[in-house]
Amino acid sequence: EAEVAQSPRYKITEKSQAVAFWCDPISGHATLYWYRQILGQGPELLVQFQDESVVDDSQLPKDRFSAERLKGVDSTLKIQPAELGDSAMYLCASTLGPRTGIQYFGPGTRLLVL
Amino acid sequence: KQEVTQIPAALSVPEGENLVLNCSFTDSAIYNLQWFRQDPGKGLTSLLLIQSSQREQTSGRLNASLDKSSGRSTLYIAASQPGDSATYLCAVPNTGTASKLTFGTGTRLQVTL
């Protein structure tokens, strides 16, 4: 069964360092999402891609976060510099297209900033 | 702005009991509603998706209902098992051109032996 892949699964870093997360969506899925989930809360969208284009990044802290999906397939989310408040689970999801139903989630990357 | 609320925040039931989880949303103009399961420290697993034109959706021991006009959905779990212990989240997509999901904060379920 096709799955969304994410790496690394866990990341510990010190504040002010740079971190990067990778996501490979299900093959053929044009829409890719990055969500951030703080412990005890529901996920919140950071950025949405349609193919290689950003559709929604209104909640992305652009002074320190960046995201790219250069070839419209896999995607990278970067934080530089990391802050203590960035400690969270970062989830990637994909769908065939916008509003086409089920969003499939990857296992997530748990980030701890010390 | 869409807001999603889930009640209760936590629930503990003995094995074998039937239970209902509640989800409410403020903007009834939704395309669909999705229920997810999340095990501790893990990603989300989709359980059921109900289209806006549907009233119910069933999968095994799970049954989800949707009442758009009242802004409510319920997830019914029959004959609960310890393996059902997890956090259950409901989510609705944005009604604009994007399709980001707005999530509730979840119901943490524990099924005891």
Interface residues (C-beta under 8 A of the other chain):
Chain A: V4 Q6 T31 Y33 Y35 G40 Q41 G42 P43 E44 L45 Q48 V55 D56 M89 L91 A93 T95 P98 R99 G101 I102 Q103 Y104 F105 G106 P107 G108 R110
Chain B: V4 Y31 N32 Q34 F36 G41 K42 G43 L44 T45 S46 L49 L89 A91 P93 T97 A98 S99 K100 L101 F103 G104 T105 G106
